[in-house]
Each structure stands twice: as structure tokens, then as C-alpha cells.
Amino acid sequence: MNTSMIVYRLFDVADEINLDLVQALWTSRNKIASRLRLDRISTKSITFKDPPVLVELGSHEMELGGKTYLAEIKARIFDLGVISLIIRIPFEDDVTYDEYLDMAIVSENMPEDEIHHYLDAVLETIRPACSNERVSDFDEDFVVYYFKENIPDWDLVPLLLKDRTPVSEQTRRETLENRFSYADDITYLAWDSAVVYDQSGSLDVPDLLEFANAQFLELRYYDNALNNAIDKTYDELEEANMTSKATRLESYRQIRGNLMELMADVSSLTSNINNALQVTEDIFYARIYTRYLSLLRASVWKDNIENKIHVIQRSYTLLNEEVSMYRFELLGLFAMGLLGLILLTNLYIAFK
């Protein structure tokens, strides 16, 4: 059957990662590091702005579902600030459907201590390449059921849903409708899983799905960051409004500066996310990538981010108007004081 299960765990770890430095740091320790390159299509069809770096962590025993497997562990580092851990688990040719489905369900609960051990090992090496390093609460996971020989005559719906519970015919149709084929290659997509058949052994499709998940993860992170920034701004404005006018205006200036910096940073970082991969031709891989982003509802998150940036822009404009108004008031008071001084001087001269 020649099949394996590839489990991906993606973590937000930084604002940006310098991938040239990552390669230099990794290879300086006599370790292998390579850039992502799709094997089976022209580089003009799908272009990576800064191809992520793949590093190897070796083969390790991992206990899953009461059994011990020899898993191949790798990590891919994205300039977007994401580290993806890749756990590939091979199966014997005589693996049964029930055993395979058991593992699909178990893939939802990978051993967290081991996962974070590998993540920490990668971060320890590449830390100097990370801008604003963190391991946030945001992560993504998905699994690819990879077949190098024909897909067995199995019910794929429980695999894609990672659930043995019987489903309606409508759910079954909706689960299987995202099917793509080109020549002998076949791919089924679900929100957090995929079935891939590629007799050449190419990992192009799983690599594209991983890339889409990295983009989606960062969109989620920055959407939440903007939520927090807006809430913080409202709190700061409420606190400022309880102070004297001079103190309030100084607080407004500080908040205004913070908002300007936030808009510049988020706009730049989200632009990097949106432009990280460019599709120039409507080919098989491009259709898979586009449909998967649609399943993730990435456009909704992009719209959310854009709407929140507009809210911040409006807040910035109002604060700027308030600060400018205060400046005009001060200039008016200064002008009135100066006129008063001139008038008093003239009166003094006249009566003297």
C-alpha cells in the first residue's frame, strides 16, 4: 500500500524570521537545511516570496494509541514567524482500515511534551533570527493521509472528519466534494485533513497545504492582536478622560503615536502574509491551494483585519483632530494674550 500519515503542528513564534540567517545558523552545526521548492511544476506558476526553510530532526520513537512508531521528525521555518513541526508516521502494507482510522483519531491528541521538546530544540538554534520572539497561544494542526499507491477501497469520510460517528448523506457529499485530480493524482480536502495520492512520491500538495495553514495561523494571530489593541486603546482613552485637560491631551498624543506605529506594523506584516505566495496560472496545484484557503475561510479573517485597521484609523483621526483643536485653542489664547499685552502697552504709552 505504501502509505504514511503526516501530522503537522504549526506555532506562531515571532513577528518575522530571517531565513537566510536560519540557514546559516543551522548549517553551522553541520545540520541539513533546505529551501522549499515544488518538484512537479514550473517555478513561474507558483512563486514563493521567501521560500521557507526545512530542517531535519531525525527519526524518533513515538507512542501513539498504545503503539510505538518510528516517526520521522522535521521542521519548516517560515519568514512569517511560524515554525511547523512535521511528524511522518509510516505504516506497514498490511495495515487495516480500522487501524488507520484509529491513528487518524489519535492524531488529534499528539504527545504535547514531545511536540514542545522539538519546538524548543528548533527555537534554541534559530533564536537570533527571530524578531520579537514568542511562543503564543496560537497554533494550528492538520493531517495528510498520503498514499504512493492506489487509495484502498476505504470509506474516506471518517478519515477526513477523524470521527467514527455515522453522518448523513448530505454531510458525506459535502465532505467528498472537494476532490481534485490531475492525470493519476488525487486529492481530497477537508478543513484540517487531506487524502493525497501521488505515485511519484512528491510532497508538493502537502507542502502547499502546510503553507496555507501558516498564512491562516498568522491571520488569526494578528486579528486577535488588533482586538487586544482596540480594547487597550478604549481603556487608555477612558483613563485619559478622567484627568485634567493638559494631561489628557498628552495622553492623547501618546495613544495617537502608538496607533500610528500599530497600523504601520500590522499593515506591513499582513501584507507579507498575503503576498508570501503568488499564483500566476490556474493549474492543478493552484486550484488546490485556493480551495483550501476557502475552506479555512482565510478571506473572512483578512476582512476582519482590514475592518479593525479601519477602526484604528478612525480613532487615530479623531485623536489627531482633538490634539490639533487643543493646539489651535492654545494659539488662540496666546494671540489674545499678545493682543492684550500690546493694548496695555499702547495705553501705558498714551497716558504716560
C-alpha positions as CSV (number, residue, x, y, z in Angstrom):
1,M,0.0,0.0,0.0
2,N,3.0,2.3,0.7
3,T,1.1,4.8,2.9
4,S,2.0,7.2,5.7
5,M,0.3,9.7,7.9
6,I,1.9,13.2,8.0
7,V,0.8,15.3,11.1
8,Y,1.6,19.0,11.1
9,R,1.7,21.2,14.2
10,L,2.2,24.9,13.4
11,F,3.2,27.5,16.0
12,D,3.3,31.3,16.0
13,V,6.8,32.1,17.4
14,A,7.8,35.6,16.1
15,D,6.8,38.6,14.1
16,E,9.3,37.7,11.4
17,I,12.2,35.2,10.9
18,N,15.3,35.9,8.9
19,L,15.5,32.7,6.8
20,D,19.0,33.4,5.4
21,L,20.2,33.6,9.0
22,V,18.3,30.4,9.8
23,Q,20.1,28.5,7.1
24,A,23.4,29.9,8.3
25,L,22.7,29.0,11.9
26,W,21.5,25.5,11.1
27,T,24.3,24.6,8.7
28,S,26.9,26.0,11.1
29,R,26.1,23.0,13.3
30,N,26.6,20.6,10.4
31,K,22.9,20.0,10.1
32,I,20.9,19.9,6.8
33,A,18.7,22.8,5.8
34,S,17.0,23.3,2.5
35,R,14.5,25.8,0.9
36,L,11.0,24.8,-0.2
37,R,10.8,24.1,-3.9
38,L,7.8,22.4,-5.6
39,D,9.0,19.4,-7.6
40,R,6.5,19.0,-10.4
41,I,5.6,22.4,-11.7
42,S,7.2,25.4,-13.2
43,T,8.5,28.0,-10.7
44,K,6.7,30.6,-12.8
45,S,3.3,29.1,-11.9
46,I,3.6,29.4,-8.1
47,T,6.2,31.7,-6.7
48,F,7.3,31.9,-3.0
49,K,8.4,35.4,-2.0
50,D,10.8,33.9,0.5
51,P,10.7,30.1,0.4
52,P,10.6,28.5,3.9
53,V,13.5,26.5,5.3
54,L,13.1,22.8,6.0
55,V,15.4,21.3,8.7
56,E,15.7,17.6,9.8
57,L,15.3,16.5,13.4
58,G,15.9,12.8,12.8
59,S,13.8,9.7,13.5
60,H,12.4,9.2,16.9
61,E,10.1,6.6,18.6
62,M,6.7,8.0,19.5
63,E,4.0,6.2,21.4
64,L,0.5,6.8,19.8
65,G,-2.7,4.9,20.6
66,G,-0.9,2.4,22.8
67,K,1.6,1.5,20.0
68,T,5.2,2.7,19.3
69,Y,6.0,4.1,15.9
70,L,9.3,5.3,14.5
71,A,8.4,8.8,13.3
72,E,10.4,11.0,11.0
73,I,10.5,14.5,12.5
74,K,11.2,17.6,10.5
75,A,10.5,21.3,11.0
76,R,9.8,24.0,8.5
77,I,10.5,27.7,9.3
78,F,8.5,30.4,7.6
79,D,9.6,34.1,7.4
80,L,6.0,34.9,8.6
81,G,7.1,33.9,12.1
82,V,5.8,30.4,12.0
83,I,7.5,27.0,12.9
84,S,5.8,23.9,11.5
85,L,6.7,20.6,13.1
86,I,6.2,17.7,10.6
87,I,5.7,14.2,12.0
88,R,5.6,11.5,9.4
89,I,4.5,8.1,10.5
90,P,4.9,5.2,8.1
91,F,2.5,2.2,8.1
92,E,3.1,-1.5,7.1
93,D,1.5,-2.6,3.9
94,D,-1.0,-4.8,5.7
95,V,-2.4,-2.0,7.9
96,T,-6.1,-2.4,8.2
97,Y,-8.7,0.4,7.8
98,D,-9.6,0.2,11.5
99,E,-6.0,0.6,12.5
100,Y,-5.6,3.5,10.1
101,L,-8.7,5.2,11.3
102,D,-7.6,4.7,14.9
103,M,-4.4,6.6,14.2
104,A,-6.3,9.3,12.4
105,I,-8.4,9.9,15.5
106,V,-5.2,9.7,17.7
107,S,-3.6,12.4,15.6
108,E,-5.8,14.9,17.3
109,N,-4.0,14.3,20.6
110,M,-0.3,14.1,19.8
111,P,2.0,14.0,22.9
112,E,2.3,17.7,23.8
113,D,5.5,17.3,25.8
114,E,7.4,15.7,22.9
115,I,6.0,18.2,20.4
116,H,7.2,21.2,22.5
117,H,10.5,19.5,23.1
118,Y,11.1,19.5,19.3
119,L,9.8,23.1,19.0
120,D,12.2,24.3,21.8
121,A,15.1,22.5,20.1
122,V,14.4,24.4,16.8
123,L,14.0,27.7,18.6
124,E,17.2,27.2,20.5
125,T,19.1,27.1,17.3
126,I,17.3,29.8,15.3
127,R,16.6,32.3,18.1
128,P,19.0,35.0,16.8
129,A,17.0,35.0,13.5
130,C,13.6,35.7,15.2
131,S,12.2,39.2,15.5
132,N,10.1,39.7,18.7
133,E,10.3,36.0,19.6
134,R,7.4,34.5,21.4
135,V,5.5,31.2,21.6
136,S,2.0,32.5,21.5
137,D,-1.2,30.6,22.3
138,F,-1.9,30.4,18.6
139,D,-1.3,27.1,16.8
140,E,-2.8,25.1,14.0
141,D,-2.8,21.3,13.3
142,F,-3.8,19.2,10.3
143,V,-3.0,15.8,8.9
144,V,-2.4,14.4,5.5
145,Y,-3.1,10.7,4.7
146,Y,-0.5,10.1,2.0
147,F,-0.7,7.2,-0.5
148,K,2.0,6.4,-3.0
149,E,0.0,3.5,-4.4
150,N,-3.7,3.5,-5.2
151,I,-6.0,4.6,-2.4
152,P,-7.7,1.5,-1.0
153,D,-11.4,1.0,-1.3
154,W,-11.9,2.6,2.1
155,D,-14.6,5.0,3.4
156,L,-12.7,8.3,3.4
157,V,-15.3,10.3,5.2
158,P,-14.4,9.1,8.7
159,L,-10.7,9.7,7.9
160,L,-11.3,13.2,6.7
161,L,-13.5,14.0,9.7
162,K,-11.4,12.0,12.1
163,D,-14.6,10.6,13.6
164,R,-16.3,7.2,13.6
165,T,-19.7,8.7,14.2
166,P,-22.1,7.9,11.3
167,V,-23.0,11.0,9.2
168,S,-25.9,12.0,7.0
169,E,-25.7,11.6,3.2
170,Q,-25.6,15.4,2.9
171,T,-22.5,15.6,5.2
172,R,-20.9,12.7,3.2
173,R,-21.4,14.5,-0.1
174,E,-20.1,17.8,1.3
175,T,-17.1,16.1,2.8
176,L,-16.1,14.4,-0.5
177,E,-17.0,17.3,-2.9
178,N,-13.6,18.9,-2.6
179,R,-11.9,16.4,-4.8
180,F,-9.2,17.2,-7.3
181,S,-7.5,15.0,-9.8
182,Y,-4.8,15.5,-12.5
183,A,-3.6,12.6,-14.5
184,D,-3.3,9.9,-11.8
185,D,-3.0,12.2,-8.8
186,I,-6.0,12.6,-6.5
187,T,-6.5,14.9,-3.5
188,Y,-9.5,15.2,-1.1
189,L,-9.6,18.3,1.1
190,A,-11.3,18.9,4.4
191,W,-10.8,21.7,6.9
192,D,-8.0,20.1,8.9
193,S,-7.2,17.0,6.9
194,A,-6.5,15.7,3.4
195,V,-6.1,12.5,1.5
196,V,-3.3,12.7,-1.1
197,Y,-2.4,10.1,-3.7
198,D,0.7,10.7,-5.7
199,Q,2.5,7.8,-7.2
200,S,5.7,9.9,-7.8
201,G,6.2,10.4,-4.1
202,S,6.1,14.2,-4.5
203,L,5.1,16.2,-1.4
204,D,4.1,19.3,-3.4
205,V,0.4,19.1,-2.3
206,P,1.1,18.6,1.4
207,D,3.7,21.4,1.2
208,L,1.1,23.8,-0.3
209,L,-1.4,22.9,2.4
210,E,1.2,23.5,5.1
211,F,1.9,26.9,3.6
212,A,-1.8,27.8,3.6
213,N,-2.0,26.8,7.2
214,A,0.9,29.0,8.1
215,Q,-0.7,32.0,6.4
216,F,-4.1,31.2,8.2
217,L,-2.4,30.9,11.6
218,E,-0.8,34.4,11.2
219,L,-4.1,35.9,10.1
220,R,-5.7,34.5,13.2
221,Y,-2.8,35.9,15.4
222,Y,-3.0,39.4,14.0
223,D,-6.8,39.5,14.1
224,N,-6.5,38.8,17.8
225,A,-3.7,41.3,18.3
226,L,-5.9,44.0,16.8
227,N,-8.7,43.0,19.1
228,N,-6.5,43.4,22.1
229,A,-5.1,46.7,20.8
230,I,-8.5,48.2,20.3
231,D,-9.6,47.1,23.8
232,K,-6.4,48.6,25.2
233,T,-7.0,51.9,23.4
234,Y,-10.5,52.2,24.7
235,D,-9.2,51.6,28.3
236,E,-6.5,54.2,27.8
237,L,-8.9,56.8,26.4
238,E,-11.3,56.2,29.4
239,E,-8.5,56.6,31.8
240,A,-7.2,59.8,30.0
241,N,-10.7,61.4,30.1
242,M,-10.6,61.3,33.9
243,T,-7.6,63.6,34.1
244,S,-7.0,67.3,33.6
245,K,-7.2,68.7,30.1
246,A,-3.4,69.2,29.7
247,T,-2.7,65.7,31.0
248,R,-5.5,64.3,28.8
249,L,-4.0,65.9,25.7
250,E,-0.6,64.5,26.5
251,S,-2.1,61.1,26.8
252,Y,-3.9,61.5,23.5
253,R,-0.6,62.3,21.8
254,Q,0.9,59.1,23.3
255,I,-2.1,57.0,22.2
256,R,-2.0,58.6,18.8
257,G,1.6,57.6,18.4
258,N,1.0,54.1,19.5
259,L,-1.8,53.7,17.0
260,M,0.3,55.0,14.1
261,E,3.0,52.5,15.0
262,L,0.5,49.7,15.3
263,M,-1.1,50.5,11.9
264,A,2.3,50.5,10.2
265,D,3.4,47.3,11.8
266,V,0.3,45.3,11.2
267,S,-0.2,46.6,7.6
268,S,3.4,45.6,6.8
269,L,3.2,42.1,8.4
270,T,-0.2,41.2,7.0
271,S,0.9,42.4,3.5
272,N,3.8,39.9,3.9
273,I,1.3,37.2,4.7
274,N,-0.9,37.9,1.7
275,N,2.0,38.2,-0.7
276,A,4.0,35.3,0.6
277,L,2.9,33.1,-2.3
278,Q,1.9,34.2,-5.8
279,V,-0.2,32.0,-8.1
280,T,0.1,33.1,-11.7
281,E,-1.6,30.2,-13.5
282,D,-4.8,28.2,-12.9
283,I,-3.1,24.8,-12.6
284,F,-3.9,21.7,-10.5
285,Y,-1.8,22.8,-7.5
286,A,-3.2,26.4,-7.7
287,R,-6.7,25.2,-7.6
288,I,-6.0,23.0,-4.5
289,Y,-4.3,25.9,-2.7
290,T,-7.1,28.3,-3.5
291,R,-9.8,25.9,-2.5
292,Y,-8.1,25.1,0.8
293,L,-7.8,28.8,1.7
294,S,-11.5,29.0,1.0
295,L,-12.2,26.0,3.4
296,L,-10.1,27.8,6.0
297,R,-12.2,30.9,5.4
298,A,-9.0,32.9,5.2
299,S,-10.8,35.8,3.3
300,V,-13.0,36.3,6.3
301,W,-10.0,36.8,8.6
302,K,-8.5,39.2,6.1
303,D,-11.7,41.2,6.0
304,N,-11.8,41.2,9.8
305,I,-8.2,42.6,10.0
306,E,-9.0,45.2,7.4
307,N,-12.1,46.3,9.2
308,K,-10.2,46.6,12.5
309,I,-7.5,48.6,10.9
310,H,-10.2,51.0,9.7
311,V,-11.5,51.3,13.3
312,I,-8.0,52.2,14.4
313,Q,-7.6,54.7,11.6
314,R,-10.8,56.4,12.6
315,S,-9.6,56.5,16.2
316,Y,-6.3,58.0,15.1
317,T,-8.1,60.6,13.0
318,L,-10.3,61.6,15.9
319,L,-7.4,61.9,18.3
320,N,-5.4,63.9,15.8
321,E,-8.4,66.3,15.4
322,E,-8.6,66.6,19.2
323,V,-4.9,67.3,19.6
324,S,-5.0,69.8,16.7
325,M,-8.0,71.5,18.2
326,Y,-6.2,71.9,21.5
327,R,-3.2,73.3,19.7
328,F,-5.4,75.9,17.9
329,E,-7.0,76.8,21.2
330,L,-3.6,77.4,22.7
331,L,-2.6,79.5,19.7
332,G,-5.8,81.5,20.1
333,L,-5.2,82.1,23.7
334,F,-1.6,83.1,23.0
335,A,-2.8,85.5,20.3
336,M,-5.4,87.0,22.6
337,G,-2.8,87.4,25.3
338,L,-0.4,89.1,22.9
339,L,-3.0,91.5,21.7
340,G,-3.9,92.3,25.3
341,L,-0.3,93.0,26.1
342,I,0.0,95.2,23.0
343,L,-3.2,97.1,24.0
344,L,-1.9,97.6,27.6
345,T,1.4,98.8,26.3
346,N,-0.2,101.3,23.9
347,L,-2.5,102.5,26.7
348,Y,0.5,102.9,29.0
349,I,2.4,104.9,26.4
350,A,-0.6,107.1,25.6
351,F,-1.4,108.1,29.2
352,K,2.3,108.5,30.1
